[in-house]
């Protein structure tokens, strides 16, 4: 069985994503396995360092949880 990983993205510097972090931790994702980006959703997925790191780390049997995302696109 693989790892449980999480991803949080917020759009602006006045957003902090704490609700998303809390929901992922409550779902069982270890805090150190939550990846984070703080940038506009208009940015291309390849310009998201947290998402890029997550996808580089994740393996076939891992599960990725994303809280409240309206769009998902891998680089």
Residue pairs with C-beta under 8 A, 6 or more apart in sequence:
1 61
2 59
2 60
2 61
2 62
2 63
3 33
3 58
3 59
3 62
3 63
4 27
4 28
4 29
4 30
4 33
4 62
4 63
4 65
5 29
5 33
5 34
5 35
5 54
5 57
5 58
5 62
5 63
5 64
5 65
6 21
6 24
6 27
6 29
6 33
6 34
6 35
6 64
6 65
6 66
6 67
7 34
7 35
7 36
7 37
7 50
7 51
7 54
7 64
7 65
7 66
7 69
8 17
8 20
8 21
8 24
8 34
8 35
8 36
8 37
8 50
8 66
8 67
9 17
9 36
9 37
9 38
9 39
9 41
9 48
9 50
9 51
9 69
10 16
10 17
10 20
10 37
10 38
11 38
11 39
11 40
11 41
12 38
12 40
13 38
15 38
17 36
17 38
19 67
20 67
20 68
21 31
21 34
21 36
23 67
23 68
24 34
24 65
24 67
25 31
25 34
27 65
29 65
35 50
35 51
35 53
35 54
35 57
36 50
37 48
37 49
37 50
37 51
39 47
39 48
41 70
41 71
44 75
45 51
45 73
45 74
45 75
46 52
46 75
48 75
51 74
51 75
52 75
54 64
55 74
55 75
58 64
66 72
